[in-house]
Amino acid sequence: MDDTLKQLGAIVTKISVIYSRKVSTGDYGSEGATFGVEADTPAGADIDAVGDALYAWAKTVATRNLAPDLKAHTVEAPVAVAQAVEEAFAPPATPPTPAKEEEGHTRIARITLIAKPEGKYLLELYPKIGDQPAKYPELRFTADKERMWAMIGPEWDDDWKLPLDKEVDWLADWKLGREKTGKLAKPGSRYKDLRAIHAAD
């Protein structure tokens, strides 16, 4: 075939192969391919003869390596390409909303403790923000004297006097409790119930 093209004075300048597979409907049908050949021909050449020679040459080249087991080696690639294209143009998936922690720990930088009526005590714990205590408490704990002193435990200093306003370095363990109420409460927000106090490492 190459000799025929040379005799006709045609020079092959471009060969293109386009492989396609039906994917638009999700129905993976039969494979298809387009084999294109471009050639330069001299002035006065028999275009029909050149076209016939190019067709014969392209058919020979295109089918030269079609061994019986070729499909087994070529099917995976177009499927992977099709999947990659579908994924690339698919709308972005909505990221899952992270589950809100039901329990956790807060680094405490300051506490206040005051006596309340009927033998109750109110402990407020202010989280550490940077190197300073926050302006507002994150945790509040109200209890009688026995339960309050049991909560503070070994962190209590006998030199402390009430009302108490003291900088500390504690870690407070908490668990989410009842939903917050009031005009400023965000929908679904819940109070953090104090579970334990211990010195920060």
C-alpha atoms as an extended CHARMM CRD file, in Angstrom:
* protein
*
       201  EXT
         1         1  MET       CA              0.0000000000        0.0000000000        0.0000000000  PROA      1               0.0000000000
         2         2  ASP       CA              2.8720000000        2.3680000000        0.8090000000  PROA      2               0.0000000000
         3         3  ASP       CA              4.3320000000        1.6920000000       -2.6540000000  PROA      3               0.0000000000
         4         4  THR       CA              1.0020000000        2.5660000000       -4.2850000000  PROA      4               0.0000000000
         5         5  LEU       CA              0.9000000000        5.8960000000       -2.4600000000  PROA      5               0.0000000000
         6         6  LYS       CA              4.4720000000        6.6350000000       -3.4880000000  PROA      6               0.0000000000
         7         7  GLN       CA              3.6740000000        5.8350000000       -7.1080000000  PROA      7               0.0000000000
         8         8  LEU       CA              0.7290000000        8.2400000000       -6.9480000000  PROA      8               0.0000000000
         9         9  GLY       CA              2.9330000000       10.8960000000       -5.3810000000  PROA      9               0.0000000000
        10        10  ALA       CA              0.8660000000       11.1490000000       -2.1860000000  PROA      10              0.0000000000
        11        11  ILE       CA              2.5340000000       11.8180000000        1.1720000000  PROA      11              0.0000000000
        12        12  VAL       CA              0.6260000000       11.0070000000        4.3740000000  PROA      12              0.0000000000
        13        13  THR       CA              0.8380000000       14.0770000000        6.6350000000  PROA      13              0.0000000000
        14        14  LYS       CA             -1.5830000000       13.2790000000        9.4900000000  PROA      14              0.0000000000
        15        15  ILE       CA             -3.1230000000       10.2220000000       11.1060000000  PROA      15              0.0000000000
        16        16  SER       CA             -5.8230000000       10.5250000000       13.7810000000  PROA      16              0.0000000000
        17        17  VAL       CA             -7.6460000000        7.8600000000       15.7300000000  PROA      17              0.0000000000
        18        18  ILE       CA            -10.7290000000        8.6950000000       17.8210000000  PROA      18              0.0000000000
        19        19  TYR       CA            -12.1170000000        6.0020000000       20.1000000000  PROA      19              0.0000000000
        20        20  SER       CA            -15.6650000000        6.3680000000       21.4160000000  PROA      20              0.0000000000
        21        21  ARG       CA            -18.1440000000        4.3920000000       23.4640000000  PROA      21              0.0000000000
        22        22  LYS       CA            -21.8230000000        5.0580000000       24.1010000000  PROA      22              0.0000000000
        23        23  VAL       CA            -22.0540000000        6.6140000000       27.5680000000  PROA      23              0.0000000000
        24        24  SER       CA            -24.5370000000        9.4960000000       27.3450000000  PROA      24              0.0000000000
        25        25  THR       CA            -27.5400000000        7.4270000000       28.4170000000  PROA      25              0.0000000000
        26        26  GLY       CA            -25.6160000000        5.1780000000       30.7660000000  PROA      26              0.0000000000
        27        27  ASP       CA            -26.1670000000        2.2970000000       28.3250000000  PROA      27              0.0000000000
        28        28  TYR       CA            -22.6980000000        1.0350000000       27.5290000000  PROA      28              0.0000000000
        29        29  GLY       CA            -23.1400000000       -0.0860000000       23.9310000000  PROA      29              0.0000000000
        30        30  SER       CA            -20.6320000000       -1.2880000000       21.3940000000  PROA      30              0.0000000000
        31        31  GLU       CA            -17.2670000000        0.4050000000       20.9130000000  PROA      31              0.0000000000
        32        32  GLY       CA            -16.5500000000        2.5560000000       17.8870000000  PROA      32              0.0000000000
        33        33  ALA       CA            -13.5230000000        4.2420000000       16.3870000000  PROA      33              0.0000000000
        34        34  THR       CA            -12.7000000000        6.6960000000       13.6620000000  PROA      34              0.0000000000
        35        35  PHE       CA             -9.4070000000        6.3840000000       11.8020000000  PROA      35              0.0000000000
        36        36  GLY       CA             -8.5390000000        9.5290000000        9.8200000000  PROA      36              0.0000000000
        37        37  VAL       CA             -5.7550000000       10.0360000000        7.2900000000  PROA      37              0.0000000000
        38        38  GLU       CA             -4.6670000000       13.2400000000        5.5660000000  PROA      38              0.0000000000
        39        39  ALA       CA             -2.2320000000       13.3730000000        2.6410000000  PROA      39              0.0000000000
        40        40  ASP       CA             -0.5980000000       15.8960000000        0.3270000000  PROA      40              0.0000000000
        41        41  THR       CA             -0.8780000000       15.1310000000       -3.3790000000  PROA      41              0.0000000000
        42        42  PRO       CA              0.9480000000       16.6720000000       -6.3250000000  PROA      42              0.0000000000
        43        43  ALA       CA             -0.8540000000       18.7990000000       -8.8810000000  PROA      43              0.0000000000
        44        44  GLY       CA             -2.6560000000       16.7130000000      -11.4780000000  PROA      44              0.0000000000
        45        45  ALA       CA             -2.7510000000       13.5690000000       -9.3430000000  PROA      45              0.0000000000
        46        46  ASP       CA             -5.7020000000       11.2010000000       -9.7360000000  PROA      46              0.0000000000
        47        47  ILE       CA             -7.6150000000       12.0940000000       -6.5640000000  PROA      47              0.0000000000
        48        48  ASP       CA             -9.9090000000        9.0560000000       -6.8100000000  PROA      48              0.0000000000
        49        49  ALA       CA             -6.9190000000        6.7340000000       -7.0880000000  PROA      49              0.0000000000
        50        50  VAL       CA             -5.2210000000        8.4520000000       -4.1650000000  PROA      50              0.0000000000
        51        51  GLY       CA             -8.4200000000        8.1710000000       -2.1010000000  PROA      51              0.0000000000
        52        52  ASP       CA             -8.7420000000        4.4670000000       -2.8700000000  PROA      52              0.0000000000
        53        53  ALA       CA             -5.0880000000        3.9020000000       -1.9900000000  PROA      53              0.0000000000
        54        54  LEU       CA             -5.4290000000        5.8490000000        1.2680000000  PROA      54              0.0000000000
        55        55  TYR       CA             -8.5640000000        3.8890000000        2.2230000000  PROA      55              0.0000000000
        56        56  ALA       CA             -6.8360000000        0.5770000000        1.5270000000  PROA      56              0.0000000000
        57        57  TRP       CA             -3.7190000000        1.6920000000        3.4040000000  PROA      57              0.0000000000
        58        58  ALA       CA             -5.7320000000        2.9650000000        6.4110000000  PROA      58              0.0000000000
        59        59  LYS       CA             -7.7610000000       -0.2460000000        6.5790000000  PROA      59              0.0000000000
        60        60  THR       CA             -4.5940000000       -2.3050000000        6.6270000000  PROA      60              0.0000000000
        61        61  VAL       CA             -2.9310000000       -0.1410000000        9.2930000000  PROA      61              0.0000000000
        62        62  ALA       CA             -6.0350000000        0.1300000000       11.4470000000  PROA      62              0.0000000000
        63        63  THR       CA             -6.6660000000       -3.6230000000       11.5490000000  PROA      63              0.0000000000
        64        64  ARG       CA             -3.0450000000       -4.7880000000       11.6460000000  PROA      64              0.0000000000
        65        65  ASN       CA             -2.9470000000       -5.3140000000       15.4260000000  PROA      65              0.0000000000
        66        66  LEU       CA             -6.4830000000       -6.5260000000       16.0690000000  PROA      66              0.0000000000
        67        67  ALA       CA             -5.6730000000       -9.7900000000       17.8000000000  PROA      67              0.0000000000
        68        68  PRO       CA             -8.6140000000      -11.8700000000       19.1470000000  PROA      68              0.0000000000
        69        69  ASP       CA             -7.8110000000      -10.9030000000       22.7560000000  PROA      69              0.0000000000
        70        70  LEU       CA             -7.3170000000       -7.1710000000       22.0690000000  PROA      70              0.0000000000
        71        71  LYS       CA            -10.7120000000       -6.2990000000       23.5570000000  PROA      71              0.0000000000
        72        72  ALA       CA             -9.6660000000       -7.7400000000       26.9060000000  PROA      72              0.0000000000
        73        73  HSD       CA             -6.8260000000       -5.1960000000       26.9970000000  PROA      73              0.0000000000
        74        74  THR       CA             -8.7300000000       -2.1760000000       25.7070000000  PROA      74              0.0000000000
        75        75  VAL       CA            -12.1650000000       -2.2330000000       27.3870000000  PROA      75              0.0000000000
        76        76  GLU       CA            -10.9890000000       -1.0740000000       30.8190000000  PROA      76              0.0000000000
        77        77  ALA       CA             -9.4030000000        2.1610000000       29.5860000000  PROA      77              0.0000000000
        78        78  PRO       CA            -12.4860000000        3.6790000000       27.8820000000  PROA      78              0.0000000000
        79        79  VAL       CA            -14.6730000000        2.7030000000       30.8370000000  PROA      79              0.0000000000
        80        80  ALA       CA            -12.2580000000        4.4200000000       33.2350000000  PROA      80              0.0000000000
        81        81  VAL       CA            -12.0900000000        7.4860000000       30.9880000000  PROA      81              0.0000000000
        82        82  ALA       CA            -15.8820000000        7.6700000000       30.7570000000  PROA      82              0.0000000000
        83        83  GLN       CA            -16.2010000000        7.4210000000       34.5270000000  PROA      83              0.0000000000
        84        84  ALA       CA            -13.5650000000       10.1120000000       35.0090000000  PROA      84              0.0000000000
        85        85  VAL       CA            -15.4130000000       12.4270000000       32.6010000000  PROA      85              0.0000000000
        86        86  GLU       CA            -18.7370000000       11.8300000000       34.3800000000  PROA      86              0.0000000000
        87        87  GLU       CA            -17.1290000000       12.5340000000       37.7560000000  PROA      87              0.0000000000
        88        88  ALA       CA            -15.4050000000       15.6800000000       36.4650000000  PROA      88              0.0000000000
        89        89  PHE       CA            -18.6680000000       17.1790000000       35.2130000000  PROA      89              0.0000000000
        90        90  ALA       CA            -20.8900000000       15.9120000000       38.0180000000  PROA      90              0.0000000000
        91        91  PRO       CA            -22.2880000000       18.5940000000       40.3490000000  PROA      91              0.0000000000
        92        92  PRO       CA            -20.2550000000       18.9820000000       43.5390000000  PROA      92              0.0000000000
        93        93  ALA       CA            -21.4560000000       16.7500000000       46.3240000000  PROA      93              0.0000000000
        94        94  THR       CA            -22.8780000000       18.5080000000       49.3480000000  PROA      94              0.0000000000
        95        95  PRO       CA            -20.4550000000       17.9360000000       52.2020000000  PROA      95              0.0000000000
        96        96  PRO       CA            -22.0640000000       16.0930000000       55.0940000000  PROA      96              0.0000000000
        97        97  THR       CA            -22.9040000000       18.2230000000       58.0870000000  PROA      97              0.0000000000
        98        98  PRO       CA            -20.4810000000       17.2800000000       60.8320000000  PROA      98              0.0000000000
        99        99  ALA       CA            -22.1410000000       15.7710000000       63.8580000000  PROA      99              0.0000000000
       100       100  LYS       CA            -22.1560000000       18.1000000000       66.8250000000  PROA      100             0.0000000000
       101       101  GLU       CA            -20.0240000000       16.8600000000       69.6770000000  PROA      101             0.0000000000
       102       102  GLU       CA            -22.1870000000       15.6290000000       72.5110000000  PROA      102             0.0000000000
       103       103  GLU       CA            -19.3610000000       15.9280000000       75.0170000000  PROA      103             0.0000000000
       104       104  GLY       CA            -15.9320000000       17.4800000000       75.2280000000  PROA      104             0.0000000000
       105       105  HSD       CA            -13.4270000000       19.4930000000       77.2380000000  PROA      105             0.0000000000
       106       106  THR       CA            -12.8620000000       23.2120000000       77.7100000000  PROA      106             0.0000000000
       107       107  ARG       CA             -9.7080000000       24.8840000000       78.9710000000  PROA      107             0.0000000000
       108       108  ILE       CA            -10.7270000000       27.1720000000       81.8410000000  PROA      108             0.0000000000
       109       109  ALA       CA             -8.7920000000       30.3550000000       82.6500000000  PROA      109             0.0000000000
       110       110  ARG       CA            -11.0110000000       31.9360000000       85.3020000000  PROA      110             0.0000000000
       111       111  ILE       CA            -13.7430000000       30.9510000000       87.7640000000  PROA      111             0.0000000000
       112       112  THR       CA            -16.2250000000       32.7460000000       89.9740000000  PROA      112             0.0000000000
       113       113  LEU       CA            -18.0060000000       31.1190000000       92.9120000000  PROA      113             0.0000000000
       114       114  ILE       CA            -20.7530000000       32.7670000000       94.9490000000  PROA      114             0.0000000000
       115       115  ALA       CA            -23.2290000000       31.6750000000       97.6020000000  PROA      115             0.0000000000
       116       116  LYS       CA            -26.8790000000       31.6590000000       96.5610000000  PROA      116             0.0000000000
       117       117  PRO       CA            -30.0490000000       31.5730000000       98.6700000000  PROA      117             0.0000000000
       118       118  GLU       CA            -31.2450000000       28.3030000000      100.2000000000  PROA      118             0.0000000000
       119       119  GLY       CA            -27.7410000000       26.9380000000      100.6730000000  PROA      119             0.0000000000
       120       120  LYS       CA            -26.8770000000       26.8180000000       96.9730000000  PROA      120             0.0000000000
       121       121  TYR       CA            -23.6510000000       27.8440000000       95.2750000000  PROA      121             0.0000000000
       122       122  LEU       CA            -23.0730000000       29.0460000000       91.7220000000  PROA      122             0.0000000000
       123       123  LEU       CA            -19.8240000000       28.2380000000       89.9320000000  PROA      123             0.0000000000
       124       124  GLU       CA            -19.1070000000       29.9520000000       86.6030000000  PROA      124             0.0000000000
       125       125  LEU       CA            -16.2200000000       28.8860000000       84.3900000000  PROA      125             0.0000000000
       126       126  TYR       CA            -14.6620000000       31.1970000000       81.7780000000  PROA      126             0.0000000000
       127       127  PRO       CA            -12.8360000000       29.5580000000       78.8710000000  PROA      127             0.0000000000
       128       128  LYS       CA             -9.3110000000       30.4470000000       77.8660000000  PROA      128             0.0000000000
       129       129  ILE       CA             -9.1230000000       32.4520000000       74.6420000000  PROA      129             0.0000000000
       130       130  GLY       CA             -5.5390000000       33.0070000000       73.5960000000  PROA      130             0.0000000000
       131       131  ASP       CA             -3.7810000000       33.8860000000       76.8300000000  PROA      131             0.0000000000
       132       132  GLN       CA             -6.7830000000       35.5540000000       78.4710000000  PROA      132             0.0000000000
       133       133  PRO       CA            -10.0710000000       34.4670000000       80.0460000000  PROA      133             0.0000000000
       134       134  ALA       CA            -13.1590000000       35.0120000000       77.9140000000  PROA      134             0.0000000000
       135       135  LYS       CA            -15.5180000000       37.8380000000       78.8100000000  PROA      135             0.0000000000
       136       136  TYR       CA            -18.4590000000       35.5040000000       79.4440000000  PROA      136             0.0000000000
       137       137  PRO       CA            -18.6580000000       32.1020000000       81.1600000000  PROA      137             0.0000000000
       138       138  GLU       CA            -19.0880000000       28.9990000000       79.0340000000  PROA      138             0.0000000000
       139       139  LEU       CA            -20.1590000000       26.6830000000       81.8610000000  PROA      139             0.0000000000
       140       140  ARG       CA            -22.3060000000       27.2120000000       84.9350000000  PROA      140             0.0000000000
       141       141  PHE       CA            -22.8290000000       24.7710000000       87.7790000000  PROA      141             0.0000000000
       142       142  THR       CA            -25.3120000000       25.2340000000       90.6380000000  PROA      142             0.0000000000
       143       143  ALA       CA            -25.3410000000       22.8370000000       93.5910000000  PROA      143             0.0000000000
       144       144  ASP       CA            -25.4460000000       22.5750000000       97.3440000000  PROA      144             0.0000000000
       145       145  LYS       CA            -22.2000000000       22.8350000000       99.3200000000  PROA      145             0.0000000000
       146       146  GLU       CA            -21.5280000000       19.1060000000       99.4110000000  PROA      146             0.0000000000
       147       147  ARG       CA            -21.9610000000       18.5830000000       95.6560000000  PROA      147             0.0000000000
       148       148  MET       CA            -20.0740000000       21.7990000000       94.8270000000  PROA      148             0.0000000000
       149       149  TRP       CA            -17.0460000000       20.8590000000       96.8850000000  PROA      149             0.0000000000
       150       150  ALA       CA            -17.1620000000       17.3460000000       95.4450000000  PROA      150             0.0000000000
       151       151  MET       CA            -17.1310000000       18.8210000000       91.9280000000  PROA      151             0.0000000000
       152       152  ILE       CA            -14.2050000000       21.1520000000       92.5880000000  PROA      152             0.0000000000
       153       153  GLY       CA            -12.5130000000       18.3870000000       94.5360000000  PROA      153             0.0000000000
       154       154  PRO       CA             -8.7580000000       18.5470000000       94.9530000000  PROA      154             0.0000000000
       155       155  GLU       CA             -8.5790000000       21.8060000000       93.0210000000  PROA      155             0.0000000000
       156       156  TRP       CA            -10.1090000000       23.6560000000       95.9750000000  PROA      156             0.0000000000
       157       157  ASP       CA             -7.7320000000       25.7710000000       98.0400000000  PROA      157             0.0000000000
       158       158  ASP       CA             -8.6430000000       26.3010000000      101.7020000000  PROA      158             0.0000000000
       159       159  ASP       CA             -7.3250000000       29.8650000000      101.4720000000  PROA      159             0.0000000000
       160       160  TRP       CA            -10.0430000000       30.8300000000       98.9910000000  PROA      160             0.0000000000
       161       161  LYS       CA            -12.8660000000       32.9790000000      100.3700000000  PROA      161             0.0000000000
       162       162  LEU       CA            -16.3340000000       33.6010000000       98.9980000000  PROA      162             0.0000000000
       163       163  PRO       CA            -17.2990000000       35.3590000000       96.8560000000  PROA      163             0.0000000000
       164       164  LEU       CA            -14.4520000000       34.0300000000       94.7380000000  PROA      164             0.0000000000
       165       165  ASP       CA            -13.0430000000       35.4200000000       91.4760000000  PROA      165             0.0000000000
       166       166  LYS       CA             -9.8820000000       33.5630000000       90.5680000000  PROA      166             0.0000000000
       167       167  GLU       CA             -7.6700000000       32.8470000000       87.5710000000  PROA      167             0.0000000000
       168       168  VAL       CA             -6.9960000000       29.1170000000       87.1650000000  PROA      168             0.0000000000
       169       169  ASP       CA             -5.6840000000       26.6250000000       84.6420000000  PROA      169             0.0000000000
       170       170  TRP       CA             -8.2820000000       23.8800000000       84.6350000000  PROA      170             0.0000000000
       171       171  LEU       CA             -9.8210000000       21.5010000000       82.1750000000  PROA      171             0.0000000000
       172       172  ALA       CA            -13.5880000000       21.1700000000       82.4270000000  PROA      172             0.0000000000
       173       173  ASP       CA            -15.3160000000       18.0500000000       81.1020000000  PROA      173             0.0000000000
       174       174  TRP       CA            -18.8440000000       18.6600000000       79.8180000000  PROA      174             0.0000000000
       175       175  LYS       CA            -21.7700000000       17.0020000000       78.1080000000  PROA      175             0.0000000000
       176       176  LEU       CA            -24.5740000000       18.7260000000       76.1810000000  PROA      176             0.0000000000
       177       177  GLY       CA            -27.7730000000       18.9720000000       78.1620000000  PROA      177             0.0000000000
       178       178  ARG       CA            -31.1460000000       20.6730000000       77.7580000000  PROA      178             0.0000000000
       179       179  GLU       CA            -31.8910000000       23.1270000000       74.9680000000  PROA      179             0.0000000000
       180       180  LYS       CA            -31.2510000000       26.7980000000       75.6460000000  PROA      180             0.0000000000
       181       181  THR       CA            -34.2270000000       29.1520000000       75.8920000000  PROA      181             0.0000000000
       182       182  GLY       CA            -34.6230000000       32.9010000000       75.7270000000  PROA      182             0.0000000000
       183       183  LYS       CA            -34.5220000000       35.6260000000       73.0870000000  PROA      183             0.0000000000
       184       184  LEU       CA            -30.7800000000       35.3360000000       72.4590000000  PROA      184             0.0000000000
       185       185  ALA       CA            -30.6670000000       31.5330000000       72.3360000000  PROA      185             0.0000000000
       186       186  LYS       CA            -29.8700000000       30.0530000000       68.9160000000  PROA      186             0.0000000000
       187       187  PRO       CA            -32.3100000000       27.3720000000       67.7120000000  PROA      187             0.0000000000
       188       188  GLY       CA            -31.0780000000       23.9310000000       68.7100000000  PROA      188             0.0000000000
       189       189  SER       CA            -28.3440000000       25.2420000000       71.0020000000  PROA      189             0.0000000000
       190       190  ARG       CA            -27.9160000000       23.3550000000       74.2540000000  PROA      190             0.0000000000
       191       191  TYR       CA            -26.3800000000       24.0180000000       77.6270000000  PROA      191             0.0000000000
       192       192  LYS       CA            -23.1020000000       22.3590000000       78.5370000000  PROA      192             0.0000000000
       193       193  ASP       CA            -23.5110000000       20.3840000000       81.7200000000  PROA      193             0.0000000000
       194       194  LEU       CA            -20.3580000000       20.2670000000       83.8400000000  PROA      194             0.0000000000
       195       195  ARG       CA            -19.1700000000       16.7050000000       84.4940000000  PROA      195             0.0000000000
       196       196  ALA       CA            -15.7290000000       17.0520000000       86.0670000000  PROA      196             0.0000000000
       197       197  ILE       CA            -12.9210000000       19.4980000000       86.7830000000  PROA      197             0.0000000000
       198       198  HSD       CA             -9.2200000000       18.7650000000       86.8730000000  PROA      198             0.0000000000
       199       199  ALA       CA             -5.9490000000       20.6290000000       86.5110000000  PROA      199             0.0000000000
       200       200  ALA       CA             -4.7800000000       21.1130000000       82.9050000000  PROA      200             0.0000000000
       201       201  ASP       CA             -1.7150000000       19.1200000000       81.9410000000  PROA      201             0.0000000000
